[in-house]
């Protein structure tokens, strides 16, 4: 994933005592894999806990799958904007995630709801985090 637009308009609580296992990009949903260790969600069964805010690594270095880097995670609400979306999303839609791409999408029946769409303009979505 590269060149994803992510803006924390009115962020929720920022948790900065953890590490991210492997690569990640701000705006991706993360799960807790052990004490203070997070990983980007990659499966529909994963339970997201928040949004990746900041990853402390050199700008043009992609961490390997076993690398650990200090990370800040947004959780407990907040308003965010991103272009990391797939499909048609409308105001008020409940949002889930595509586990293969990490993109936000309209939640289908039985899918984990992680956010609510507040506004959609072109390819940019403003949403409220529900985690």
MIPALO-812960 format. One record per atom (N, C-alpha, C): x, y, z; atom name; residue number from 0; residue in three letters. Coordinates in steps of 0.05 Angstrom, whole numbers, m for minus. Example, Ala and Ser with C-alpha at 12.3 -4.5 7.8 and 13.67 -1.06 7.14 Angstrom:
2
+--------+--------+--------+-------+-------+-------+
|   east |  north |     up | torlo | milum | kekol |
+--------+--------+--------+-------+-------+-------+
|    264 |   m114 |    156 |     N |     0 |   ALA |
|    246 |    m90 |    156 |    CA |     0 |   ALA |
|    264 |    m66 |    156 |     C |     0 |   ALA |
|    257 |    m45 |    142 |     N |     1 |   SER |
|    273 |    m21 |    143 |    CA |     1 |   SER |
|    258 |      1 |    157 |     C |     1 |   SER |
+--------+--------+--------+-------+-------+-------+
end
This chain:
131
+--------+--------+--------+-------+-------+-------+
|   east |  north |     up | torlo | milum | kekol |
+--------+--------+--------+-------+-------+-------+
|     17 |    m23 |      0 |     N |     0 |   UNK |
|      0 |      0 |      0 |    CA |     0 |   UNK |
|     18 |     25 |      0 |     C |     0 |   UNK |
|     13 |     43 |    m18 |     N |     1 |   UNK |
|     29 |     67 |    m19 |    CA |     1 |   UNK |
|     12 |     91 |    m26 |     C |     1 |   UNK |
|     21 |    114 |    m18 |     N |     2 |   UNK |
|      8 |    140 |    m24 |    CA |     2 |   UNK |
|    m21 |    140 |    m17 |     C |     2 |   UNK |
|    m28 |    130 |      7 |     N |     3 |   UNK |
|    m56 |    131 |     17 |    CA |     3 |   UNK |
|    m60 |    157 |     32 |     C |     3 |   UNK |
|    m81 |    171 |     26 |     N |     4 |   UNK |
|    m88 |    195 |     40 |    CA |     4 |   UNK |
|   m102 |    187 |     66 |     C |     4 |   UNK |
|    m91 |    198 |     89 |     N |     5 |   UNK |
|   m103 |    193 |    115 |    CA |     5 |   UNK |
|   m100 |    218 |    131 |     C |     5 |   UNK |
|   m123 |    228 |    142 |     N |     6 |   UNK |
|   m122 |    253 |    158 |    CA |     6 |   UNK |
|   m139 |    248 |    183 |     C |     6 |   UNK |
|   m127 |    253 |    206 |     N |     7 |   UNK |
|   m141 |    251 |    231 |    CA |     7 |   UNK |
|   m153 |    278 |    237 |     C |     7 |   UNK |
|   m178 |    283 |    228 |     N |     8 |   UNK |
|   m192 |    309 |    232 |    CA |     8 |   UNK |
|   m196 |    316 |    261 |     C |     8 |   UNK |
|   m208 |    297 |    276 |     N |     9 |   UNK |
|   m213 |    300 |    304 |    CA |     9 |   UNK |
|   m208 |    273 |    317 |     C |     9 |   UNK |
|   m182 |    267 |    322 |     N |    10 |   UNK |
|   m175 |    240 |    331 |    CA |    10 |   UNK |
|   m186 |    232 |    358 |     C |    10 |   UNK |
|   m189 |    206 |    361 |     N |    11 |   UNK |
|   m196 |    194 |    387 |    CA |    11 |   UNK |
|   m172 |    192 |    404 |     C |    11 |   UNK |
|   m172 |    174 |    423 |     N |    12 |   UNK |
|   m149 |    170 |    441 |    CA |    12 |   UNK |
|   m126 |    158 |    425 |     C |    12 |   UNK |
|   m102 |    169 |    429 |     N |    13 |   UNK |
|    m78 |    158 |    415 |    CA |    13 |   UNK |
|    m62 |    142 |    435 |     C |    13 |   UNK |
|    m57 |    117 |    429 |     N |    14 |   UNK |
|    m42 |     99 |    446 |    CA |    14 |   UNK |
|    m15 |     95 |    433 |     C |    14 |   UNK |
|      6 |    102 |    447 |     N |    15 |   UNK |
|     33 |    101 |    436 |    CA |    15 |   UNK |
|     53 |     83 |    449 |     C |    15 |   UNK |
|     45 |     64 |    465 |     N |    16 |   UNK |
|     63 |     47 |    479 |    CA |    16 |   UNK |
|     68 |     20 |    465 |     C |    16 |   UNK |
|     58 |     17 |    441 |     N |    17 |   UNK |
|     61 |     m9 |    428 |    CA |    17 |   UNK |
|     80 |    m10 |    405 |     C |    17 |   UNK |
|     82 |    m33 |    393 |     N |    18 |   UNK |
|     98 |    m38 |    369 |    CA |    18 |   UNK |
|     81 |    m51 |    348 |     C |    18 |   UNK |
|     87 |    m46 |    322 |     N |    19 |   UNK |
|     74 |    m59 |    300 |    CA |    19 |   UNK |
|     92 |    m81 |    290 |     C |    19 |   UNK |
|     81 |   m104 |    287 |     N |    20 |   UNK |
|     95 |   m127 |    276 |    CA |    20 |   UNK |
|     91 |   m127 |    245 |     C |    20 |   UNK |
|    112 |   m123 |    230 |     N |    21 |   UNK |
|    111 |   m122 |    201 |    CA |    21 |   UNK |
|    104 |    m95 |    190 |     C |    21 |   UNK |
|     97 |    m94 |    164 |     N |    22 |   UNK |
|     92 |    m68 |    151 |    CA |    22 |   UNK |
|     64 |    m57 |    158 |     C |    22 |   UNK |
|     61 |    m31 |    154 |     N |    23 |   UNK |
|     35 |    m18 |    158 |    CA |    23 |   UNK |
|     36 |     10 |    147 |     C |    23 |   UNK |
|     12 |     21 |    142 |     N |    24 |   UNK |
|      9 |     48 |    131 |    CA |    24 |   UNK |
|    m12 |     62 |    148 |     C |    24 |   UNK |
|     m7 |     88 |    155 |     N |    25 |   UNK |
|    m27 |    103 |    171 |    CA |    25 |   UNK |
|    m55 |    100 |    158 |     C |    25 |   UNK |
|    m75 |     96 |    175 |     N |    26 |   UNK |
|   m102 |     92 |    166 |    CA |    26 |   UNK |
|   m111 |     63 |    164 |     C |    26 |   UNK |
|    m92 |     44 |    166 |     N |    27 |   UNK |
|   m100 |     16 |    165 |    CA |    27 |   UNK |
|   m110 |      8 |    193 |     C |    27 |   UNK |
|   m129 |    m11 |    193 |     N |    28 |   UNK |
|   m139 |    m22 |    218 |    CA |    28 |   UNK |
|   m119 |    m42 |    229 |     C |    28 |   UNK |
|   m116 |    m43 |    255 |     N |    29 |   UNK |
|    m97 |    m61 |    268 |    CA |    29 |   UNK |
|   m111 |    m78 |    289 |     C |    29 |   UNK |
|    m99 |   m101 |    295 |     N |    30 |   UNK |
|   m109 |   m119 |    316 |    CA |    30 |   UNK |
|    m86 |   m122 |    336 |     C |    30 |   UNK |
|    m94 |   m130 |    360 |     N |    31 |   UNK |
|    m75 |   m136 |    382 |    CA |    31 |   UNK |
|    m67 |   m165 |    380 |     C |    31 |   UNK |
|    m41 |   m171 |    378 |     N |    32 |   UNK |
|    m32 |   m199 |    376 |    CA |    32 |   UNK |
|    m19 |   m210 |    401 |     C |    32 |   UNK |
|     m9 |   m192 |    418 |     N |    33 |   UNK |
|      0 |   m199 |    444 |    CA |    33 |   UNK |
|      4 |   m172 |    459 |     C |    33 |   UNK |
|     14 |   m173 |    483 |     N |    34 |   UNK |
|     17 |   m149 |    500 |    CA |    34 |   UNK |
|     32 |   m127 |    485 |     C |    34 |   UNK |
|     19 |   m105 |    479 |     N |    35 |   UNK |
|     31 |    m82 |    466 |    CA |    35 |   UNK |
|     42 |    m88 |    438 |     C |    35 |   UNK |
|     33 |   m109 |    425 |     N |    36 |   UNK |
|     42 |   m116 |    398 |    CA |    36 |   UNK |
|     18 |   m116 |    380 |     C |    36 |   UNK |
|     19 |   m100 |    359 |     N |    37 |   UNK |
|     m3 |    m98 |    340 |    CA |    37 |   UNK |
|      5 |   m108 |    312 |     C |    37 |   UNK |
|    m15 |   m115 |    296 |     N |    38 |   UNK |
|    m10 |   m124 |    269 |    CA |    38 |   UNK |
|    m33 |   m114 |    252 |     C |    38 |   UNK |
|    m28 |   m108 |    227 |     N |    39 |   UNK |
|    m50 |    m99 |    208 |    CA |    39 |   UNK |
|    m69 |   m122 |    204 |     C |    39 |   UNK |
|    m95 |   m117 |    205 |     N |    40 |   UNK |
|   m115 |   m138 |    200 |    CA |    40 |   UNK |
|   m111 |   m149 |    172 |     C |    40 |   UNK |
|   m114 |   m176 |    171 |     N |    41 |   UNK |
|   m109 |   m189 |    145 |    CA |    41 |   UNK |
|   m129 |   m212 |    140 |     C |    41 |   UNK |
|   m149 |   m214 |    158 |     N |    42 |   UNK |
|   m168 |   m236 |    155 |    CA |    42 |   UNK |
|   m195 |   m226 |    165 |     C |    42 |   UNK |
|   m216 |   m235 |    153 |     N |    43 |   UNK |
|   m243 |   m227 |    161 |    CA |    43 |   UNK |
|   m249 |   m234 |    190 |     C |    43 |   UNK |
|   m236 |   m254 |    201 |     N |    44 |   UNK |
|   m241 |   m262 |    229 |    CA |    44 |   UNK |
|   m225 |   m245 |    249 |     C |    44 |   UNK |
|   m206 |   m228 |    239 |     N |    45 |   UNK |
|   m191 |   m211 |    257 |    CA |    45 |   UNK |
|   m209 |   m191 |    271 |     C |    45 |   UNK |
|   m203 |   m185 |    296 |     N |    46 |   UNK |
|   m218 |   m166 |    311 |    CA |    46 |   UNK |
|   m202 |   m139 |    313 |     C |    46 |   UNK |
|   m209 |   m120 |    297 |     N |    47 |   UNK |
|   m195 |    m94 |    297 |    CA |    47 |   UNK |
|   m198 |    m80 |    324 |     C |    47 |   UNK |
|   m177 |    m66 |    332 |     N |    48 |   UNK |
|   m177 |    m52 |    357 |    CA |    48 |   UNK |
|   m173 |    m22 |    353 |     C |    48 |   UNK |
|   m163 |    m14 |    330 |     N |    49 |   UNK |
|   m159 |     15 |    325 |    CA |    49 |   UNK |
|   m147 |     19 |    297 |     C |    49 |   UNK |
|   m139 |     44 |    292 |     N |    50 |   UNK |
|   m127 |     53 |    267 |    CA |    50 |   UNK |
|    m98 |     60 |    271 |     C |    50 |   UNK |
|    m81 |     52 |    252 |     N |    51 |   UNK |
|    m53 |     59 |    253 |    CA |    51 |   UNK |
|    m50 |     89 |    248 |     C |    51 |   UNK |
|    m37 |    103 |    266 |     N |    52 |   UNK |
|    m34 |    132 |    264 |    CA |    52 |   UNK |
|     m6 |    138 |    254 |     C |    52 |   UNK |
|     14 |    129 |    268 |     N |    53 |   UNK |
|     42 |    136 |    262 |    CA |    53 |   UNK |
|     60 |    111 |    266 |     C |    53 |   UNK |
|     78 |    107 |    248 |     N |    54 |   UNK |
|     97 |     85 |    250 |    CA |    54 |   UNK |
|    125 |     98 |    250 |     C |    54 |   UNK |
|    141 |     93 |    271 |     N |    55 |   UNK |
|    168 |    104 |    272 |    CA |    55 |   UNK |
|    188 |     87 |    257 |     C |    55 |   UNK |
|    193 |     94 |    232 |     N |    56 |   UNK |
|    212 |     80 |    215 |    CA |    56 |   UNK |
|    221 |    100 |    194 |     C |    56 |   UNK |
|    244 |     95 |    181 |     N |    57 |   UNK |
|    252 |    112 |    159 |    CA |    57 |   UNK |
|    231 |    112 |    137 |     C |    57 |   UNK |
|    226 |    136 |    125 |     N |    58 |   UNK |
|    204 |    140 |    107 |    CA |    58 |   UNK |
|    203 |    120 |     84 |     C |    58 |   UNK |
|    225 |    113 |     72 |     N |    59 |   UNK |
|    225 |     96 |     48 |    CA |    59 |   UNK |
|    233 |     67 |     54 |     C |    59 |   UNK |
|    230 |     58 |     79 |     N |    60 |   UNK |
|    237 |     31 |     86 |    CA |    60 |   UNK |
|    211 |     16 |     93 |     C |    60 |   UNK |
|    207 |     m7 |     80 |     N |    61 |   UNK |
|    184 |    m24 |     86 |    CA |    61 |   UNK |
|    193 |    m46 |    105 |     C |    61 |   UNK |
|    181 |    m47 |    129 |     N |    62 |   UNK |
|    190 |    m67 |    148 |    CA |    62 |   UNK |
|    184 |    m96 |    138 |     C |    62 |   UNK |
|    201 |   m114 |    145 |     N |    63 |   UNK |
|    196 |   m142 |    139 |    CA |    63 |   UNK |
|    174 |   m153 |    158 |     C |    63 |   UNK |
|    164 |   m176 |    152 |     N |    64 |   UNK |
|    141 |   m188 |    167 |    CA |    64 |   UNK |
|    148 |   m192 |    196 |     C |    64 |   UNK |
|    173 |   m195 |    204 |     N |    65 |   UNK |
|    181 |   m200 |    232 |    CA |    65 |   UNK |
|    192 |   m175 |    245 |     C |    65 |   UNK |
|    195 |   m153 |    231 |     N |    66 |   UNK |
|    205 |   m128 |    243 |    CA |    66 |   UNK |
|    185 |   m116 |    262 |     C |    66 |   UNK |
|    195 |   m103 |    283 |     N |    67 |   UNK |
|    178 |    m89 |    302 |    CA |    67 |   UNK |
|    186 |    m60 |    302 |     C |    67 |   UNK |
|    166 |    m42 |    300 |     N |    68 |   UNK |
|    171 |    m14 |    301 |    CA |    68 |   UNK |
|    151 |      0 |    319 |     C |    68 |   UNK |
|    161 |     20 |    334 |     N |    69 |   UNK |
|    143 |     35 |    352 |    CA |    69 |   UNK |
|    120 |     47 |    335 |     C |    69 |   UNK |
|     97 |     47 |    347 |     N |    70 |   UNK |
|     73 |     55 |    333 |    CA |    70 |   UNK |
|     54 |     70 |    351 |     C |    70 |   UNK |
|     38 |     88 |    339 |     N |    71 |   UNK |
|     16 |    101 |    353 |    CA |    71 |   UNK |
|    m10 |     91 |    340 |     C |    71 |   UNK |
|    m29 |     84 |    357 |     N |    72 |   UNK |
|    m55 |     73 |    347 |    CA |    72 |   UNK |
|    m78 |     92 |    357 |     C |    72 |   UNK |
|    m96 |    100 |    339 |     N |    73 |   UNK |
|   m120 |    115 |    347 |    CA |    73 |   UNK |
|   m141 |     95 |    354 |     C |    73 |   UNK |
|   m155 |    100 |    377 |     N |    74 |   UNK |
|   m177 |     83 |    385 |    CA |    74 |   UNK |
|   m197 |    100 |    400 |     C |    74 |   UNK |
|   m219 |     88 |    406 |     N |    75 |   UNK |
|   m241 |    101 |    422 |    CA |    75 |   UNK |
|   m252 |    125 |    407 |     C |    75 |   UNK |
|   m259 |    121 |    382 |     N |    76 |   UNK |
|   m274 |    141 |    367 |    CA |    76 |   UNK |
|   m256 |    160 |    351 |     C |    76 |   UNK |
|   m267 |    183 |    344 |     N |    77 |   UNK |
|   m253 |    202 |    328 |    CA |    77 |   UNK |
|   m264 |    204 |    300 |     C |    77 |   UNK |
|   m257 |    226 |    286 |     N |    78 |   UNK |
|   m266 |    230 |    259 |    CA |    78 |   UNK |
|   m241 |    231 |    241 |     C |    78 |   UNK |
|   m242 |    216 |    219 |     N |    79 |   UNK |
|   m219 |    212 |    201 |    CA |    79 |   UNK |
|   m227 |    215 |    172 |     C |    79 |   UNK |
|   m208 |    220 |    155 |     N |    80 |   UNK |
|   m212 |    221 |    126 |    CA |    80 |   UNK |
|   m192 |    203 |    112 |     C |    80 |   UNK |
|   m201 |    190 |     91 |     N |    81 |   UNK |
|   m182 |    173 |     76 |    CA |    81 |   UNK |
|   m193 |    169 |     48 |     C |    81 |   UNK |
|   m174 |    161 |     30 |     N |    82 |   UNK |
|   m182 |    152 |      3 |    CA |    82 |   UNK |
|   m178 |    122 |      1 |     C |    82 |   UNK |
|   m173 |    108 |     23 |     N |    83 |   UNK |
|   m168 |     80 |     24 |    CA |    83 |   UNK |
|   m195 |     65 |     26 |     C |    83 |   UNK |
|   m211 |     67 |      5 |     N |    84 |   UNK |
|   m238 |     55 |      5 |    CA |    84 |   UNK |
|   m243 |     38 |    m20 |     C |    84 |   UNK |
|   m262 |     21 |    m19 |     N |    85 |   UNK |
|   m270 |      5 |    m42 |    CA |    85 |   UNK |
|   m300 |      3 |    m44 |     C |    85 |   UNK |
|   m310 |      2 |    m69 |     N |    86 |   UNK |
|   m339 |      1 |    m73 |    CA |    86 |   UNK |
|   m353 |     27 |    m69 |     C |    86 |   UNK |
|   m379 |     26 |    m71 |     N |    87 |   UNK |
|   m396 |     50 |    m67 |    CA |    87 |   UNK |
|   m403 |     53 |    m38 |     C |    87 |   UNK |
|   m396 |     76 |    m26 |     N |    88 |   UNK |
|   m402 |     83 |      1 |    CA |    88 |   UNK |
|   m419 |    108 |      1 |     C |    88 |   UNK |
|   m440 |    108 |     18 |     N |    89 |   UNK |
|   m458 |    131 |     20 |    CA |    89 |   UNK |
|   m459 |    141 |     49 |     C |    89 |   UNK |
|   m468 |    166 |     52 |     N |    90 |   UNK |
|   m471 |    177 |     79 |    CA |    90 |   UNK |
|   m488 |    158 |     96 |     C |    90 |   UNK |
|   m479 |    154 |    120 |     N |    91 |   UNK |
|   m493 |    138 |    139 |    CA |    91 |   UNK |
|   m488 |    108 |    138 |     C |    91 |   UNK |
|   m473 |     98 |    117 |     N |    92 |   UNK |
|   m467 |     70 |    115 |    CA |    92 |   UNK |
|   m450 |     60 |    139 |     C |    92 |   UNK |
|   m456 |     37 |    148 |     N |    93 |   UNK |
|   m439 |     23 |    167 |    CA |    93 |   UNK |
|   m416 |     12 |    151 |     C |    93 |   UNK |
|   m391 |     14 |    161 |     N |    94 |   UNK |
|   m368 |      6 |    146 |    CA |    94 |   UNK |
|   m353 |    m17 |    159 |     C |    94 |   UNK |
|   m343 |    m34 |    142 |     N |    95 |   UNK |
|   m326 |    m57 |    150 |    CA |    95 |   UNK |
|   m300 |    m54 |    134 |     C |    95 |   UNK |
|   m284 |    m75 |    132 |     N |    96 |   UNK |
|   m259 |    m74 |    118 |    CA |    96 |   UNK |
|   m255 |    m98 |    100 |     C |    96 |   UNK |
|   m240 |    m94 |     79 |     N |    97 |   UNK |
|   m232 |   m115 |     61 |    CA |    97 |   UNK |
|   m206 |   m127 |     73 |     C |    97 |   UNK |
|   m206 |   m152 |     83 |     N |    98 |   UNK |
|   m182 |   m162 |     95 |    CA |    98 |   UNK |
|   m159 |   m166 |     76 |     C |    98 |   UNK |
|   m164 |   m168 |     51 |     N |    99 |   UNK |
|   m142 |   m172 |     31 |    CA |    99 |   UNK |
|   m128 |   m146 |     25 |     C |    99 |   UNK |
|   m143 |   m124 |     24 |     N |   100 |   UNK |
|   m131 |    m98 |     17 |    CA |   100 |   UNK |
|   m130 |    m78 |     40 |     C |   100 |   UNK |
|   m145 |    m83 |     61 |     N |   101 |   UNK |
|   m146 |    m64 |     84 |    CA |   101 |   UNK |
|   m164 |    m40 |     79 |     C |   101 |   UNK |
|   m177 |    m39 |     56 |     N |   102 |   UNK |
|   m194 |    m16 |     49 |    CA |   102 |   UNK |
|   m221 |    m17 |     64 |     C |   102 |   UNK |
|   m231 |      6 |     71 |     N |   103 |   UNK |
|   m258 |      8 |     82 |    CA |   103 |   UNK |
|   m278 |      4 |     61 |     C |   103 |   UNK |
|   m301 |     m9 |     68 |     N |   104 |   UNK |
|   m322 |    m14 |     49 |    CA |   104 |   UNK |
|   m349 |    m15 |     64 |     C |   104 |   UNK |
|   m371 |    m15 |     50 |     N |   105 |   UNK |
|   m397 |    m18 |     63 |    CA |   105 |   UNK |
|   m399 |    m45 |     75 |     C |   105 |   UNK |
|   m408 |    m46 |    100 |     N |   106 |   UNK |
|   m409 |    m72 |    115 |    CA |   106 |   UNK |
|   m432 |    m89 |    104 |     C |   106 |   UNK |
|   m425 |   m114 |    100 |     N |   107 |   UNK |
|   m445 |   m134 |     92 |    CA |   107 |   UNK |
|   m456 |   m148 |    117 |     C |   107 |   UNK |
|   m476 |   m164 |    113 |     N |   108 |   UNK |
|   m488 |   m179 |    135 |    CA |   108 |   UNK |
|   m467 |   m197 |    149 |     C |   108 |   UNK |
|   m465 |   m195 |    175 |     N |   109 |   UNK |
|   m447 |   m212 |    190 |    CA |   109 |   UNK |
|   m418 |   m202 |    192 |     C |   109 |   UNK |
|   m412 |   m180 |    178 |     N |   110 |   UNK |
|   m385 |   m169 |    179 |    CA |   110 |   UNK |
|   m381 |   m150 |    203 |     C |   110 |   UNK |
|   m357 |   m148 |    213 |     N |   111 |   UNK |
|   m351 |   m131 |    235 |    CA |   111 |   UNK |
|   m353 |   m102 |    226 |     C |   111 |   UNK |
|   m370 |    m86 |    240 |     N |   112 |   UNK |
|   m373 |    m58 |    235 |    CA |   112 |   UNK |
|   m352 |    m42 |    251 |     C |   112 |   UNK |
|   m335 |    m27 |    236 |     N |   113 |   UNK |
|   m313 |    m12 |    249 |    CA |   113 |   UNK |
|   m317 |     18 |    248 |     C |   113 |   UNK |
|   m335 |     28 |    230 |     N |   114 |   UNK |
|   m338 |     57 |    227 |    CA |   114 |   UNK |
|   m365 |     63 |    214 |     C |   114 |   UNK |
|   m371 |     89 |    214 |     N |   115 |   UNK |
|   m396 |     99 |    202 |    CA |   115 |   UNK |
|   m388 |    122 |    183 |     C |   115 |   UNK |
|   m399 |    121 |    158 |     N |   116 |   UNK |
|   m393 |    141 |    138 |    CA |   116 |   UNK |
|   m407 |    167 |    145 |     C |   116 |   UNK |
|   m392 |    189 |    146 |     N |   117 |   UNK |
|   m404 |    215 |    152 |    CA |   117 |   UNK |
|   m406 |    232 |    126 |     C |   117 |   UNK |
|   m388 |    229 |    108 |     N |   118 |   UNK |
|   m389 |    244 |     83 |    CA |   118 |   UNK |
|   m371 |    230 |     62 |     C |   118 |   UNK |
|   m380 |    232 |     37 |     N |   119 |   UNK |
|   m365 |    220 |     15 |    CA |   119 |   UNK |
|   m363 |    241 |     m7 |     C |   119 |   UNK |
|   m339 |    248 |    m15 |     N |   120 |   UNK |
|   m335 |    268 |    m36 |    CA |   120 |   UNK |
|   m314 |    257 |    m56 |     C |   120 |   UNK |
|   m323 |    250 |    m79 |     N |   121 |   UNK |
|   m304 |    238 |    m99 |    CA |   121 |   UNK |
|   m294 |    211 |    m88 |     C |   121 |   UNK |
|   m268 |    210 |    m85 |     N |   122 |   UNK |
|   m256 |    185 |    m75 |    CA |   122 |   UNK |
|   m247 |    188 |    m45 |     C |   122 |   UNK |
|   m257 |    209 |    m31 |     N |   123 |   UNK |
|   m250 |    213 |     m4 |    CA |   123 |   UNK |
|   m273 |    209 |     15 |     C |   123 |   UNK |
|   m268 |    194 |     36 |     N |   124 |   UNK |
|   m289 |    187 |     56 |    CA |   124 |   UNK |
|   m282 |    200 |     82 |     C |   124 |   UNK |
|   m301 |    212 |     95 |     N |   125 |   UNK |
|   m298 |    222 |    123 |    CA |   125 |   UNK |
|   m315 |    203 |    139 |     C |   125 |   UNK |
|   m303 |    191 |    160 |     N |   126 |   UNK |
|   m317 |    171 |    176 |    CA |   126 |   UNK |
|   m312 |    174 |    206 |     C |   126 |   UNK |
|   m330 |    163 |    221 |     N |   127 |   UNK |
|   m328 |    162 |    250 |    CA |   127 |   UNK |
|   m319 |    133 |    258 |     C |   127 |   UNK |
|   m297 |    131 |    273 |     N |   128 |   UNK |
|   m287 |    106 |    281 |    CA |   128 |   UNK |
|   m304 |     96 |    304 |     C |   128 |   UNK |
|   m314 |     71 |    303 |     N |   129 |   UNK |
|   m332 |     60 |    323 |    CA |   129 |   UNK |
|   m317 |     41 |    342 |     C |   129 |   UNK |
|   m291 |     38 |    339 |     N |   130 |   UNK |
|   m276 |     20 |    356 |    CA |   130 |   UNK |
|   m268 |     33 |    382 |     C |   130 |   UNK |
+--------+--------+--------+-------+-------+-------+
end
